[in-house]
Amino acid sequence: MEPSPVSVRVSGRKAKRKVFNDYVSTDTWTNKPKKRQSMENGETSAKSAKLDGSVALQKEDISIEPEAVATSAVSVTAPSTTEGSAEYDVNNPTPTQVSNTLHSSEEPQNSSNDCHGNTSTVAGNGSGTTPINAMSEEAEKPIKKIGRLKNTRKVSRNTRNVVSSINGDKPHRGFLSGKRRIGKQLKRNNNSEQKVPVHSQRQIMEQSAEETEAMAKKHSCKKSGCGKVGLTCCIKATNQCMEASGKSSRWYHMSLEEHYCNGCFEQFYRIKNSGCDDFHEWKRAWMQNSKADGSFKNLTTYISEKQLPYWVQCISCSHWRSLTNEVELTPEIVKTYTCIMGNLANTLDDESEQDVNDNKRAPHIKYSCSEPNDPSVIAAVDPTVPWMSLLNYSPFLKNSPAAPFLTGYYPDGVGMSAVDTANSRQLTEFNSDENDILLPPTLYDRIKIDRSATGLHSSRDTSPQDNPSSMMMSPGGRKHVGKETKICVEGLNPYFQPFYKPHERGKALCMRPDVMELDEADEFPEFYKDQTVYLAIRNLIIALWTLNPRRIITPAYCCQHLITRSLTRARLCALVVPRILDFTVRKGLVNSGVLGLPPELSNDPAAGRKRGTLPHAYSNQKVIVIGAGPAGLAAARQLHNFGCDVICVEARDRIGGRVHDDWSLDGVCVGRGAQIINGCVNNPLAMVSHQLGLGMHVLQARCDLYDGANERPVGRRRSKNVSSAAISAECDKRMEFHFNALLDIIVEWRQAQDEDACDCSLGEKIAEAHKEWIAQSGLAFSKLEERILNFHVGNLEFACGANLDKVSAFHWDQNEIFAQFSGDHAFVPYGFGTQLESLAYGLDIKYNMPVAEIRHAESEVEVTTTNGESFKADRVLVTVPLAVLRSGSIQFKPALPEGKTKAMQRLGCGCIEKIALQFPNRFWDEKIAGANYFGYVPSGSNLKGFCTVFYDIPYPQCEKSNVLMSVISGDAAEQARSMSDEKIVEVALSILANVFPEQEIPKPVSHFVTRWKDDPYAQMAYSYVCTGGSGDDYDELAKEIDNRVFFAGEGTNRHFPQTVTGAYLSGLREAAKIAAANAG
């Protein structure tokens, strides 16, 4: 289509001197050019009226110098001529037509826009118009090369002479000579067929390369560290997008491979544009639910949240493909996406289609698995590229599974989108029939319960009460002040609380979602300055594990729920998620418990080995675990799942160590060792129960006490006038309060002492504090109250495992400075042995092999058993009890460090014994009225540890049974060593006769009495801090030797000693240390 004629307005002033704008076109210049003379249709000035004629350019007449055309910056139009006149067709030049001396003859340049967007045209003798390229890009090259600014006036005069000659006016006297020179130049050009000397060609090529480089720099990213050239718009949000030309007055940096043009920026920034309304609607929603302040980058965040495309990985070829902007990515799409699905434009609703002229609607594009990754993806997943440090926005996660756990925090403070976030989820969204639980074949047959049993049973809220005076601030942006926040996941077990609420503290194995822990900061220093991305992914992983701890968490599973726009998603899925997941797995935060390796991780045919849940660098060595108790089995299972080659050496013919369940009493499981979980919130053993689908029996706080002042022998009824009622609750609570007050007095005394003050026994300080309190208050206690106080002292001896005269007054409760497990105390009716049996399933365990010697050298360790067998490995983990280590039955070569041997002596080896009685009937049922246990207040202090509490043991189905169990602790445990089982049973029955004088106590059908002190492979129950010791001794025992010999067990866990949970966690801790040692 030919351009329409344009009227000419010629000024009488002399030609304007050329400036920079005359050489550079509008679309290559970022600033507005100066306003030029207007050219309106149908208007001419009086001075140029005489030029209102036609201008004809013929070959034999003249060729206008380009400098003159560029300087005049006008369009000359000839009037229509008579019919049949020949037209000069510049679009199809012939050898007889004029050649522009500024361009090559092979690529004639005939039309373009000048630097102000005006089109110059020249009309021939016919009626048509011919465009003249006054300021094309090619024209800029000779102009700059000639640089004849001094001849501007002369060229302009010659131009006016040409026009005057055509109109019949007298030409200037220099016109003919100029005409001859131009004609000769044209002739030479035609005859030489545009042959350019070699040196001239080289100069032109060098100049062209320089100008191309200059133009590329002009259209490159100006952000420091980026400098990408050849930019294209990544959002294409409007018809004014510069994607087609690649030229924009300004480019906006999002990432190293993502920029958007000024046209798209104006679409959302200017009020007149439709995109501005969408932006402000989003902004209002964001500001209402975020911690954003005045420095918040509104539009940048909006572009990253709503305009950048999603990128998803093909499950067949693993190539990354982009989706159209209108499609919202979901976990279902990520899980099933293949290249043939394309950009998913075909999934959009037809009713929402835009007008055909609106290019915001992308066509459906199909990909092929044979197509390689986009070059931008290659840069995004390159670990050597500093992608994250050059992001201009924070990649907030959309609809993160962690959101229901973090309702008390601003979403953007913990790495989540403040708009696209679902604060309420259903547990069924994350549960599936697939799981990786290890179930021994006879597990449910012995327990005799339904396999469909689910989880734990709690009768009340297990959330700990916060102490307002001990709250800690939340720098991640707490959302609610003084408002209770809840976990909004329907069906979630109340014991699973992985994140602290704002201002909350004091929960074990609970992490702050808004700040990195110290070990995390050491592992990921690159995220320490801006922790948002790390926190978002870490919280996502922990939430997925909490929602479904019955399956192994893999990077692919995490990436299904990692929803965010832009190429950064490819970076996070390829490089960041695997690293953070490996860290959480190594630390035992996820993928722990009774899980086995799924098929895709159990074997690696290419490498000829199992893969495991950690990279090969962490699992490339062989490990020997000595002891198959809770600590040893936890470490062995964890190392096995990591991918290590593990051998477990056990001295007994069974697993469990000091955990030993007895099923001989009518199918009731009675633990000869531990059987109670102290604090179920976040307790890993409660989580193992959930994995196995086994319920627990929550213990009630009620424990009625009965006075034993009037004792009677077994078989004889007490006289009717003797009361058998329980001690009043008021008296019991008053003495319990007094006992706790005495302990508080000891704490205050301890805090007032110097660091080098001498330690003393806890029993001595309790007696001293009690006497001082009586002296200062002037009050006296009754004999009953004194006996109740003696009962509480005996109960504390049961907790410590020894007489309080042996326990340190300074450090008896050293673990209380750390967060402890809160919530319900629960009885495990199926026994801890059931959990350990699942942990041991599939492991290589060598039974009946007591270890005699451990040799360790620079490169390997060697373990020798008492029967002469020897095992070699890269590392060894020792989990035998503290008493066995102290006995010297295992020789270390080289010998153990002096600090470790001294720490063993400063820790005590406590011991308690148990007695279980099966009766023909439940004679106690009516009196205790549903309580889980009842207490007996002995008549003398010498009996305070002998069967003072009886537990009503249920069946595994939590039904009532005819079995009672009691504990012997303190000095009574030492006395019981010299007593026969029958004598101990007789004492227990006499105590029951005093508690139930109105009934005849039947003879037990069956019974058992433990002898842990005499067990050569135990010799104790659990540890305590002796007088002169401290919590540092636990840490000393936990230290490894030369990264070859490691130690685990409850006696190495300063935070949770004396418990099965502490032993289990120490095994996970040492597994993490061994994996780190393997990686170097």
SEVEXSE-162663 format. One record per residue (C-alpha): x negated, y, z. Coordinates in steps of 0.05 Angstrom, whole numbers, padded with zeros to 5 digits, always signed. Layout:
// residues N
XYZ;...
//
This chain:
// residues 1080
+00000+00000+00000;-00029+00067-00021;-00036+00123+00029;+00009+00183+00018;-00021+00248-00007;-00043+00297+00046;-00042+00373+00038;-00108+00409+00044;-00125+00466+00090;-00193+00496+00074;-00225+00548+00119;-00264+00606+00090;-00316+00600+00144;-00382+00568+00130;-00391+00496+00142;-00394+00473+00215;-00460+00443+00237;-00456+00369+00247;-00451+00341+00318;-00453+00272+00348;-00378+00261+00340;-00386+00267+00265;-00429+00206+00263;-00389+00160+00309;-00319+00138+00296;-00263+00144+00347;-00257+00070+00362;-00330+00067+00381;-00331+00128+00425;-00305+00124+00496;-00291+00198+00505;-00239+00238+00469;-00267+00275+00407;-00260+00349+00402;-00195+00374+00373;-00202+00385+00298;-00163+00426+00249;-00092+00400+00241;-00068+00377+00173;+00007+00380+00166;+00045+00356+00107;+00067+00410+00059;+00027+00467+00091;-00033+00504+00062;-00068+00567+00083;-00069+00630+00043;-00144+00626+00033;-00138+00557+00002;-00078+00570-00042;-00122+00578-00103;-00148+00507-00091;-00079+00477-00099;-00099+00440-00162;-00121+00370-00179;-00190+00343-00169;-00213+00291-00218;-00277+00252-00210;-00302+00218-00273;-00366+00179-00283;-00393+00228-00334;-00376+00288-00291;-00403+00285-00221;-00411+00244-00157;-00400+00280-00092;-00455+00272-00040;-00430+00237+00022;-00458+00291+00067;-00411+00341+00036;-00351+00296+00045;-00369+00281+00116;-00380+00354+00131;-00317+00380+00100;-00274+00329+00136;-00214+00344+00091;-00170+00304+00044;-00163+00329-00027;-00101+00309-00065;-00088+00319-00139;-00019+00335-00166;+00016+00286-00211;-00006+00284-00284;+00029+00263-00347;+00052+00193-00359;+00002+00145-00387;-00058+00177-00354;-00112+00129-00335;-00120+00118-00261;-00185+00111-00224;-00179+00046-00185;-00228+00048-00128;-00203-00018-00100;-00226-00052-00164;-00286-00012-00189;-00315-00026-00257;-00387-00015-00281;-00363+00051-00312;-00335+00077-00247;-00371+00119-00197;-00416+00086-00146;-00423+00112-00076;-00497+00120-00065;-00489+00109+00009;-00467+00036+00001;-00491-00025-00033;-00461-00040-00102;-00443-00110-00078;-00398-00084-00022;-00368-00018-00045;-00339+00022+00012;-00276+00058-00011;-00232+00075+00048;-00236+00083+00123;-00218+00128+00181;-00261+00185+00202;-00284+00195+00273;-00216+00228+00288;-00173+00176+00255;-00159+00216+00191;-00159+00182+00124;-00195+00217+00067;-00167+00207-00004;-00185+00230-00073;-00135+00228-00130;-00153+00211-00201;-00121+00236-00265;-00062+00190-00253;-00008+00195-00202;-00041+00149-00152;-00087+00169-00095;-00155+00140-00080;-00183+00135-00009;-00254+00158+00002;-00293+00127+00059;-00319+00189+00093;-00343+00160+00158;-00346+00084+00154;-00394+00044+00197;-00437+00031+00136;-00437+00104+00119;-00468+00119+00186;-00532+00082+00168;-00554+00126+00109;-00530+00188+00144;-00575+00175+00202;-00631+00154+00155;-00627+00216+00111;-00613+00264+00168;-00608+00324+00121;-00572+00370+00169;-00610+00428+00140;-00577+00417+00071;-00507+00419+00098;-00494+00489+00073;-00522+00473+00004;-00481+00410-00003;-00419+00447+00018;-00432+00501-00035;-00441+00448-00089;-00376+00416-00067;-00340+00482-00075;-00370+00491-00144;-00343+00423-00166;-00273+00443-00144;-00280+00512-00177;-00302+00481-00243;-00243+00434-00245;-00195+00492-00232;-00225+00534-00287;-00265+00581-00243;-00336+00601-00256;-00384+00553-00222;-00441+00574-00179;-00506+00584-00216;-00539+00526-00182;-00482+00480-00198;-00508+00453-00265;-00577+00436-00239;-00545+00400-00182;-00500+00363-00230;-00560+00341-00272;-00596+00314-00210;-00535+00275-00188;-00524+00247-00258;-00596+00224-00263;-00591+00190-00196;-00528+00153-00217;-00562+00131-00281;-00623+00105-00244;-00578+00068-00196;-00538+00035-00251;-00600+00015-00292;-00637-00014-00233;-00577-00056-00210;-00587-00031-00139;-00656-00063-00132;-00684-00042-00065;-00758-00048-00050;-00778-00102+00000;-00804-00052+00051;-00739-00013+00045;-00698-00076+00058;-00739-00091+00120;-00728-00020+00146;-00653-00026+00133;-00649-00093+00168;-00688-00068+00228;-00645-00006+00232;-00581-00048+00226;-00604-00094+00283;-00618-00034+00327;-00551-00004+00312;-00516-00070+00325;-00552-00077+00391;-00533-00006+00409;-00460-00020+00392;-00461-00084+00434;-00488-00046+00493;-00433+00005+00484;-00381-00051+00489;-00413-00091+00546;-00395-00099+00620;-00426-00044+00662;-00422-00083+00728;-00490-00094+00758;-00511-00166+00748;-00462-00181+00693;-00478-00143+00628;-00438-00190+00584;-00432-00166+00512;-00379-00181+00460;-00323-00174+00511;-00253-00199+00499;-00191-00186+00541;-00173-00245+00585;-00101-00226+00600;-00073-00197+00535;-00015-00166+00572;+00008-00116+00519;+00011-00101+00445;-00041-00047+00457;-00091-00100+00481;-00160-00090+00450;-00169-00165+00441;-00164-00159+00364;-00218-00107+00356;-00259-00123+00418;-00268-00048+00428;-00240-00012+00488;-00254+00055+00519;-00267+00017+00584;-00273-00054+00608;-00255-00080+00677;-00297-00136+00708;-00263-00194+00742;-00317-00248+00737;-00377-00263+00694;-00332-00291+00639;-00267-00253+00651;-00256-00180+00634;-00194-00141+00614;-00188-00080+00570;-00164-00010+00584;-00101-00021+00544;-00078-00077+00591;-00099-00035+00650;-00054+00022+00626;+00003-00028+00618;+00006-00037+00694;-00022+00029+00717;+00020+00079+00679;+00090+00090+00703;+00117+00096+00632;+00098+00023+00617;+00142-00036+00635;+00086-00073+00671;+00082-00018+00724;+00149-00039+00754;+00126-00111+00761;+00062-00089+00794;+00095-00045+00845;+00146-00098+00862;+00090-00147+00874;+00052-00095+00914;+00109-00083+00962;+00116-00157+00975;+00041-00164+00986;+00034-00105+01033;+00092-00131+01077;+00059-00198+01089;-00015-00182+01089;-00067-00145+01129;-00083-00099+01070;-00102-00028+01087;-00118+00035+01047;-00181+00004+01017;-00142-00054+00987;-00155-00065+00913;-00083-00067+00892;-00087-00075+00816;-00148-00120+00817;-00113-00168+00864;-00050-00165+00823;-00088-00183+00759;-00121-00242+00794;-00055-00264+00825;-00007-00256+00767;-00042-00244+00701;-00104-00287+00695;-00091-00356+00665;-00093-00421+00704;-00146-00471+00686;-00134-00545+00695;-00177-00607+00683;-00157-00664+00637;-00153-00729+00675;-00178-00767+00613;-00238-00728+00588;-00250-00681+00648;-00251-00620+00602;-00222-00555+00628;-00164-00523+00590;-00128-00458+00600;-00052-00451+00608;-00008-00396+00585;+00003-00341+00636;+00078-00356+00644;+00066-00427+00670;+00058-00436+00745;+00009-00491+00763;+00033-00545+00811;+00000-00606+00842;+00042-00650+00797;+00014-00616+00735;-00057-00623+00761;-00047-00696+00776;-00019-00714+00707;-00050-00663+00659;-00081-00686+00594;-00107-00647+00535;-00047-00665+00491;-00002-00625+00537;-00038-00562+00513;-00027-00495+00546;+00044-00517+00568;+00078-00460+00531;+00129-00511+00508;+00152-00521+00579;+00179-00450+00585;+00254-00440+00585;+00280-00418+00516;+00327-00368+00548;+00267-00328+00576;+00234-00318+00508;+00213-00247+00493;+00225-00208+00430;+00185-00233+00370;+00146-00167+00369;+00123-00178+00442;+00057-00214+00440;+00060-00230+00515;+00094-00296+00496;+00038-00345+00477;+00049-00399+00426;+00043-00472+00445;-00028-00495+00434;-00048-00568+00437;-00118-00589+00456;-00157-00651+00438;-00203-00690+00484;-00255-00687+00430;-00258-00612+00436;-00314-00589+00482;-00306-00543+00541;-00298-00470+00528;-00365-00434+00534;-00337-00393+00591;-00323-00457+00630;-00394-00479+00621;-00418-00416+00654;-00367-00421+00709;-00388-00491+00730;-00463-00479+00723;-00492-00482+00794;-00549-00436+00774;-00501-00379+00756;-00486-00332+00814;-00412-00335+00800;-00383-00324+00869;-00427-00264+00886;-00403-00228+00823;-00329-00238+00833;-00291-00173+00835;-00233-00204+00874;-00218-00257+00926;-00188-00321+00898;-00129-00331+00945;-00097-00400+00946;-00024-00406+00928;+00024-00451+00968;-00033-00480+01008;-00014-00540+01052;-00049-00503+01109;+00003-00447+01109;+00053-00482+01157;-00003-00489+01208;-00024-00416+01204;+00041-00378+01210;+00010-00335+01264;-00043-00307+01217;-00040-00260+01158;-00046-00304+01096;-00100-00262+01062;-00140-00264+01127;-00147-00340+01120;-00155-00343+01044;-00083-00352+01022;-00038-00312+00978;+00007-00264+01015;+00062-00272+00964;+00060-00343+00938;+00058-00380+01005;+00106-00431+01032;+00106-00429+01109;+00152-00489+01116;+00138-00558+01086;+00164-00628+01091;+00119-00684+01115;+00148-00728+01060;+00114-00685+01008;+00047-00712+01029;+00064-00783+01051;+00060-00840+01002;+00063-00915+01002;-00011-00917+00985;-00059-00918+01044;-00129-00941+01061;-00114-00970+01131;-00153-01031+01153;-00104-01083+01179;-00133-01150+01204;-00087-01207+01184;-00067-01225+01255;-00060-01154+01282;+00016-01149+01281;+00027-01223+01296;-00005-01216+01364;+00027-01150+01382;+00095-01177+01358;+00122-01110+01336;+00153-01086+01272;+00104-01062+01219;+00149-01003+01204;+00136-00973+01273;+00113-00903+01264;+00068-00860+01305;+00068-00837+01376;+00125-00823+01423;+00128-00760+01464;+00185-00739+01507;+00168-00665+01512;+00127-00610+01481;+00053-00624+01486;+00029-00554+01472;-00017-00529+01527;+00003-00466+01564;-00042-00408+01549;-00075-00369+01605;-00067-00295+01587;-00132-00278+01623;-00172-00326+01580;-00150-00307+01510;-00199-00295+01454;-00191-00246+01397;-00178-00267+01326;-00218-00226+01275;-00182-00261+01217;-00120-00219+01226;-00070-00244+01276;+00001-00233+01252;+00042-00237+01315;+00028-00208+01384;+00064-00240+01442;+00105-00284+01396;+00103-00359+01399;+00081-00390+01333;+00097-00461+01313;+00073-00511+01262;+00127-00511+01209;+00121-00582+01182;+00183-00623+01192;+00165-00693+01216;+00094-00678+01237;+00069-00711+01300;+00066-00659+01356;-00003-00685+01378;-00035-00660+01313;-00055-00588+01324;-00120-00577+01285;-00121-00500+01287;-00120-00451+01343;-00062-00403+01347;-00079-00329+01354;-00110-00316+01423;-00108-00389+01441;-00167-00427+01470;-00185-00490+01509;-00162-00546+01461;-00212-00599+01443;-00227-00614+01370;-00189-00551+01350;-00219-00500+01303;-00207-00427+01288;-00178-00418+01218;-00202-00347+01211;-00276-00353+01225;-00332-00402+01210;-00362-00445+01265;-00436-00441+01278;-00453-00507+01244;-00412-00485+01184;-00450-00420+01179;-00515-00458+01181;-00492-00505+01126;-00461-00451+01081;-00499-00386+01092;-00475-00360+01024;-00404-00355+01052;-00422-00323+01118;-00415-00251+01094;-00348-00262+01061;-00317-00324+01091;-00249-00321+01057;-00262-00373+01003;-00295-00422+01050;-00240-00416+01102;-00186-00426+01051;-00216-00491+01025;-00237-00517+01094;-00167-00504+01122;-00137-00537+01061;-00178-00600+01072;-00163-00604+01146;-00089-00593+01133;-00086-00648+01081;-00119-00696+01129;-00072-00677+01186;-00011-00686+01142;-00032-00755+01119;-00090-00787+01157;-00075-00855+01127;-00113-00844+01063;-00183-00823+01044;-00188-00750+01025;-00224-00743+00958;-00245-00681+00918;-00193-00697+00866;-00138-00700+00918;-00160-00633+00947;-00162-00601+00878;-00090-00622+00865;-00069-00574+00920;-00121-00520+00904;-00078-00472+00864;-00108-00406+00842;-00114-00370+00776;-00176-00355+00734;-00239-00393+00717;-00259-00390+00790;-00214-00451+00801;-00259-00492+00756;-00319-00467+00797;-00286-00485+00863;-00263-00553+00841;-00329-00572+00809;-00379-00545+00859;-00349-00516+00923;-00295-00566+00943;-00342-00627+00940;-00394-00593+00984;-00343-00571+01037;-00309-00639+01036;-00376-00674+01044;-00390-00631+01105;-00323-00645+01138;-00331-00720+01123;-00401-00722+01151;-00379-00686+01215;-00321-00735+01225;-00268-00681+01217;-00233-00722+01162;-00236-00792+01134;-00248-00824+01202;-00212-00877+01241;-00190-00945+01215;-00197-00928+01141;-00229-00972+01089;-00258-00950+01023;-00208-00947+00965;-00225-00987+00903;-00253-00927+00865;-00303-00915+00921;-00319-00986+00944;-00363-01004+00885;-00405-00968+00833;-00417-01017+00776;-00466-00970+00741;-00511-00965+00802;-00497-01036+00827;-00477-01012+00897;-00419-00984+00935;-00408-00910+00929;-00377-00888+00994;-00347-00822+01016;-00413-00784+01014;-00464-00774+00959;-00519-00826+00953;-00570-00780+00985;-00534-00788+01052;-00525-00863+01048;-00587-00891+01014;-00616-00927+01075;-00604-00986+01120;-00581-00978+01192;-00578-01026+01251;-00526-01012+01305;-00538-01045+01373;-00473-01057+01410;-00402-01068+01384;-00366-01025+01434;-00325-00962+01417;-00388-00921+01402;-00422-00974+01361;-00361-00993+01320;-00342-00920+01307;-00413-00907+01281;-00416-00971+01241;-00349-00959+01208;-00367-00887+01192;-00435-00905+01164;-00405-00962+01124;-00354-00914+01093;-00410-00865+01078;-00441-00919+01036;-00498-00942+01082;-00519-01014+01091;-00501-01029+01163;-00513-01088+01209;-00483-01089+01279;-00518-01132+01332;-00475-01152+01393;-00498-01190+01455;-00429-01219+01471;-00385-01265+01431;-00333-01210+01423;-00327-01137+01405;-00307-01081+01451;-00362-01077+01504;-00330-01047+01566;-00264-01047+01529;-00234-01116+01540;-00159-01130+01534;-00128-01189+01571;-00066-01220+01540;-00059-01278+01589;-00004-01248+01632;+00059-01268+01594;+00038-01232+01531;+00027-01166+01566;-00036-01130+01546;-00075-01108+01608;-00140-01073+01597;-00197-01101+01640;-00231-01036+01620;-00199-00971+01596;-00126-00968+01572;-00104-00896+01582;-00114-00836+01535;-00125-00774+01576;-00096-00717+01534;-00065-00737+01468;-00069-00670+01431;-00121-00678+01376;-00147-00741+01409;-00179-00785+01356;-00154-00848+01390;-00083-00821+01387;-00096-00809+01313;-00119-00882+01305;-00054-00904+01337;-00017-00863+01286;-00057-00893+01229;-00039-00963+01252;+00034-00944+01264;+00030-00963+01337;+00068-00925+01391;+00041-00904+01459;+00075-00902+01526;+00074-00831+01553;+00060-00829+01627;+00105-00786+01671;+00075-00738+01721;+00116-00767+01779;+00078-00811+01827;+00112-00824+01894;+00067-00836+01954;+00082-00886+02009;+00051-00885+02078;+00012-00945+02102;+00006-00926+02175;+00047-00985+02200;+00014-01043+02165;+00041-01114+02168;+00014-01180+02143;+00040-01212+02080;+00102-01255+02087;+00129-01219+02149;+00185-01167+02144;+00177-01100+02176;+00226-01082+02231;+00288-01047+02207;+00275-00983+02246;+00211-00970+02206;+00224-00923+02148;+00199-00944+02079;+00218-00880+02044;+00167-00843+02002;+00129-00785+02031;+00166-00720+02020;+00150-00683+01957;+00138-00619+01995;+00085-00651+02039;+00053-00684+01979;+00050-00619+01938;+00024-00579+01998;-00035-00626+02008;-00049-00631+01934;-00051-00555+01932;-00098-00554+01991;-00145-00605+01959;-00148-00564+01894;-00162-00502+01936;-00221-00537+01968;-00249-00552+01898;-00240-00479+01879;-00279-00458+01941;-00336-00504+01918;-00334-00471+01849;-00340-00402+01880;-00397-00425+01924;-00432-00454+01864;-00426-00390+01824;-00457-00351+01881;-00520-00395+01883;-00586-00379+01849;-00608-00421+01791;-00663-00455+01833;-00616-00469+01892;-00617-00540+01919;-00560-00586+01901;-00518-00624+01951;-00465-00678+01948;-00393-00664+01929;-00366-00704+01988;-00407-00662+02037;-00383-00596+02008;-00309-00619+02009;-00314-00637+02083;-00351-00572+02098;-00299-00530+02061;-00242-00566+02096;-00271-00552+02165;-00285-00479+02147;-00215-00469+02122;-00185-00497+02187;-00232-00453+02228;-00214-00389+02190;-00140-00402+02184;-00128-00429+02254;-00081-00481+02225;-00082-00555+02239;-00061-00614+02196;-00020-00673+02219;-00047-00744+02216;-00003-00758+02155;-00030-00697+02120;-00101-00717+02136;-00087-00786+02106;-00057-00754+02044;-00120-00711+02037;-00160-00775+02043;-00118-00806+01987;-00136-00748+01940;-00210-00756+01957;-00205-00829+01938;-00170-00811+01874;-00228-00765+01856;-00276-00822+01871;-00237-00863+01820;-00247-00807+01769;-00322-00802+01782;-00333-00877+01790;-00371-00870+01855;-00369-00847+01927;-00369-00770+01928;-00430-00770+01972;-00470-00791+01910;-00439-00740+01863;-00470-00672+01849;-00432-00613+01878;-00463-00568+01826;-00447-00608+01764;-00394-00660+01780;-00346-00624+01732;-00398-00598+01682;-00355-00619+01623;-00299-00571+01644;-00336-00513+01613;-00319-00544+01545;-00250-00550+01515;-00216-00614+01538;-00160-00655+01509;-00092-00628+01530;-00021-00654+01527;+00008-00719+01550;-00031-00776+01583;-00010-00839+01548;-00016-00913+01564;-00038-00957+01505;+00009-01017+01511;-00027-01056+01456;-00096-01041+01484;-00156-01005+01456;-00181-01073+01433;-00129-01071+01377;-00158-01007+01351;-00229-01033+01356;-00209-01096+01319;-00186-01054+01261;-00251-01013+01263;-00292-01077+01261;-00253-01109+01204;-00300-01122+01146;-00364-01101+01181;-00426-01145+01186;-00430-01161+01261;-00480-01210+01290;-00452-01240+01355;-00489-01271+01414;-00553-01234+01399;-00578-01194+01459;-00632-01146+01439;-00700-01154+01472;-00744-01105+01436;-00740-01044+01390;-00802-01024+01352;-00803-00960+01311;-00856-00934+01265;-00861-00877+01217;-00824-00911+01160;-00780-00965+01192;-00753-00997+01255;-00752-01070+01276;-00702-01100+01325;-00718-01167+01358;-00666-01208+01396;-00675-01255+01455;-00666-01315+01409;-00724-01293+01366;-00687-01265+01306;-00713-01200+01276;-00679-01146+01235;-00712-01088+01198;-00681-01024+01176;-00694-00950+01164;-00659-00928+01228;-00628-00958+01291;-00571-00934+01335;-00572-00957+01408;-00503-00957+01442;-00515-01001+01503;-00490-00975+01571;-00534-00930+01613;-00544-00984+01666;-00571-01032+01613;-00621-00979+01589;-00642-00965+01661;-00651-01039+01675;-00707-01045+01624;-00678-01107+01591;-00691-01074+01524;-00764-01056+01512;-00780-00996+01468;-00846-00993+01431;-00871-00939+01435;-00840-00927+01503;-00783-00879+01512;-00803-00806+01524;-00811-00786+01596;-00755-00735+01592;-00706-00789+01571;-00726-00837+01626;-00719-00783+01679;-00651-00763+01652;-00628-00835+01661;-00646-00832+01734;-00608-00767+01746;-00544-00797+01718;-00506-00847+01760;-00476-00913+01738;-00406-00912+01767;-00365-00974+01774;-00291-00990+01785;-00257-01057+01784;-00186-01077+01766;-00136-01127+01791;-00074-01148+01752;-00015-01188+01782;+00042-01222+01745;+00104-01233+01788;+00166-01275+01775;+00210-01213+01781;+00208-01137+01784;+00219-01127+01859;+00193-01056+01854;+00240-01033+01798;+00296-01004+01840;+00252-00966+01888;+00205-00931+01839;+00265-00912+01795;+00230-00912+01727;+00164-00883+01749;+00102-00908+01713;+00061-00914+01777;+00065-00905+01852;+00013-00891+01905;-00005-00918+01973;-00035-00875+02029;-00082-00919+02069;-00086-00916+02144;-00162-00907+02146;-00215-00872+02105;-00252-00937+02095;-00194-00963+02052;-00183-00902+02010;-00206-00934+01945;-00173-01002+01951;-00111-01009+01908;-00084-00940+01925;-00046-00934+01858;-00006-00988+01823;+00012-00982+01748;+00075-01012+01719;+00048-01044+01655;+00098-01050+01597;+00099-01099+01539;+00068-01075+01473;+00139-01058+01451;+00141-01010+01512;+00192-01055+01546;+00189-01070+01621;+00148-01128+01644;+00133-01163+01711;+00061-01141+01714;+00028-01092+01762;-00044-01068+01756;-00087-01031+01807;-00157-01003+01813;-00213-01012+01863;-00262-00953+01867;-00313-00918+01911;-00341-00958+01969;-00284-01008+01962;-00312-01029+01894;-00378-01047+01927;-00342-01085+01982;-00301-01124+01931;-00365-01153+01901;-00373-01197+01962;-00299-01217+01963;-00267-01274+01925;-00211-01263+01876;-00162-01295+01924;-00182-01249+01981;-00175-01188+01936;-00106-01212+01915;-00086-01221+01988;-00106-01149+02004;-00066-01123+01945;-00005-01162+01966;-00010-01135+02037;-00010-01064+02010;+00052-01080+01968;+00085-01108+02031;+00074-01042+02066;+00103-01003+02008;+00164-01049+02001;+00178-01073+02073;+00251-01086+02059;+00234-01140+02008;+00198-01206+02008;+00137-01200+01964;+00135-01261+01917;+00072-01299+01903;+00040-01278+01837;+00049-01325+01778;-00019-01305+01750;-00073-01254+01763;-00144-01232+01745;-00198-01191+01778;-00254-01157+01739;-00329-01160+01756;-00360-01106+01713;-00417-01093+01761;-00441-01165+01753;-00434-01166+01677;-00506-01166+01651;-00486-01129+01587;-00447-01075+01624;-00469-01068+01697;-00424-01007+01704;-00358-00975+01685;-00377-00903+01667;-00428-00850+01684;-00428-00791+01731;-00477-00735+01750;-00518-00752+01811;-00540-00702+01863;-00598-00665+01830;-00574-00680+01760;-00538-00636+01709;-00501-00638+01643;-00567-00628+01607;-00584-00700+01623;-00528-00722+01577;-00558-00681+01521;-00627-00710+01536;-00601-00781+01529;-00568-00762+01463;-00633-00738+01431;-00661-00781+01375;-00733-00805+01371;-00772-00788+01308;-00708-00790+01267;-00712-00866+01273;-00680-00885+01340;-00612-00854+01357;-00568-00861+01419;-00493-00861+01429;-00443-00879+01483;-00401-00844+01536;-00465-00832+01575;-00492-00789+01518;-00430-00745+01509;-00434-00684+01553;-00366-00658+01530;-00325-00721+01542;-00362-00769+01589;-00329-00827+01625;-00277-00840+01570;-00268-00885+01510;-00254-00822+01470;-00322-00795+01490;-00356-00860+01468;-00319-00860+01402;-00337-00787+01387;-00410-00800+01404;-00410-00854+01350;-00383-00805+01299;-00435-00753+01321;-00493-00801+01312;-00467-00824+01244;-00469-00752+01221;-00540-00744+01247;-00563-00808+01212;-00531-00785+01147;-00567-00718+01152;-00633-00754+01167;-00623-00797+01106;-00615-00735+01063;-00679-00706+01092;
//
